[in-house]
Amino acid sequence: MLLTDTGEPECYDEAYQGKDASKWELAMKDEMKSLISNQTWELAKLPEGKKALHNKWVFRIKEEHDGSKRYKARLVVKGFQQIEDVKTAFLHGDLEEEIYMQQPEGFAEDGKEELVCRLTKSLYGLKQAPRQWYKKFDGFMQGNGYLRCNADHCCYFKKVKSSFIILLLYVDDMLVAGADLEEINNLKKKLSSEFEMKDLGAAKQILGMRISRNEQEGTLKLSQAEYVRKVLQRFSMGDAKSVRTPLASHFRLSKEQSPKTEEEKDFMAKVPYASAIGSLMYAMTCTRPDISHAVGVVSRYMSNPGKLHWEAVKWILRYLRGTTERCLTFRRDELKLEGYVDSDFTGEVDHRRSTTGYVFTMASTAISWMSQLQKIVTISTTEAEYVAVTKSSKELIWLQGLLAELGFDQVMNVLHSDSQSAIHLAKNSAFHSRTKHIDLRYHFIRSLIEESKVNLVECADEDKQGSSAKSTKGKANLMNLKTLSNMQRCGSVIGSGVQFIEHRCA
């Protein structure tokens, strides 16, 4: 048997041969019950010239907030067998062609084994499924008085009295937030009447993030401590010695460190480099802005990593080993958006490009962050900082639009930079001789300042601690501002009623 490291079977036979066979059988029956009640297909003879798509069972064990386990089985179509000839179906959501699928393994109808399933509704794995599901859900939400957010089409909101009810959609999981619990319950009833749902109650976990609240202190925490521990165990780093920095200064990574001998290539072929990067990226994206720069650096070499690149990845894992409990903590406070931006100069060894790093906070809590190589080669520190300021200002404008739609208007948000020259350049368009070679798109920041949409100011001295190393070592102190070193400081809670709903079928 080839069970995964979490005990999840890879196929139908493994599910029936394992120690949890009875639990997986119940999970598959539950999935079949949902599909049949939803009239997902009807049995029919396969017409000549048509091919029936194959399918497979996918098994997952989900851990609840109380430590219990929930066994889930999902029937998935092998959509890669479809021919790319249904572009209009994907764009407009209407299935005009007939799609056939073999009967699910282990659940072929007695006496009708020779028949196939003619799909009448979308199923996971079909190329049309994502668009079909979203179109149906979008129509339902707008039909019930909810508005789709222009800044994020997976966010819906409705104003109720003096507050908002907000629903966030991620594939088929939903998170509902709002201060009016009666309106939240009303929305859940309507959703359950239209779709088969499982109401998981007050939100305690979503997408691998643990949600914990303390009403007396007025805090809400997002943590991935359990996920980080699993990642460390998966890559045999659970007992590794911890380090204090995400990536030490002695790592000067480049493509020249990629394998050159057959021995090195054989060694790296056995190293789960891409898998480790993917695991780190998920933590970075959700709750760990402090590893953004480090993960960005090691991810540049995924196509051909070497031993030193792998040592850098293990260094990041060792850092997580010592900071497993670090989390984002939100507090009730003023919802004022504030940004910090920084850049190194030609820090990348291979092409001498600079790196942009920014973080946006609300009441000192990080809500958006990025560390990314710049697309152009800059010729001075000032120019690198200027490009970084423009990049971050675009994110600021998007966040302003999102918050405005949700009722939190932002006026003249502050964007901090530690470069006096870049700030002066952005505020004074007279420096034509110094800026005429810069692409016009990077002057976007000037229009924002002139229109009073952004207030670009220099960082306070306390926020620039450690940045002197940038001038002496050529490395930016990206994502290491005071704001992030104090990640457990405050933020905000939107309302008091936060609910998590899971959609059970397409």
Secondary structure, DSSP 4 states (H G I P E B T S, - for coil): ----TTS--SSHHHHHHSTTHHHHHHHHHHHHHHHHHTT-EEEEPPPTT--EEPEEEEEEEEE-TTS-EEEEEEEEE-GGGS-S--HHHHHH----S--EEPPPTT-PPTT-TT-EEEESS--TT-TTHHHHHHHHHHHHHHHTTPEEPSS-TTEEEEEETTEEEEEEEETTEEEEEES-HHHHHHHHHHHHHHS-EEEEEE--EETTEEEEEETTTTEEEEE-HHHHHHHHHHTT-TTPPP-SSSS-TT----GGGS--SHHHHHHHHTS-HHHHHHHHHHHHHHT-GGGHHHHHHHGGGTTS--HHHHHHHHHHHHHHHHSTT--EEEES----EEEEEEE-SS--TTT---EEEEEEEETTEEEEEEEEE-SS--SSHHHHHHHHHHHHHHHHHHHHHHHHHTT----SEEEEES-HHHHHHHH-TT-HHHHTTS-GGGGHHHHHHHTTSEEEEEPPGGGGTTTHHHHHHS---TT-SHHHHTTTS-----SSEEEEEEE---
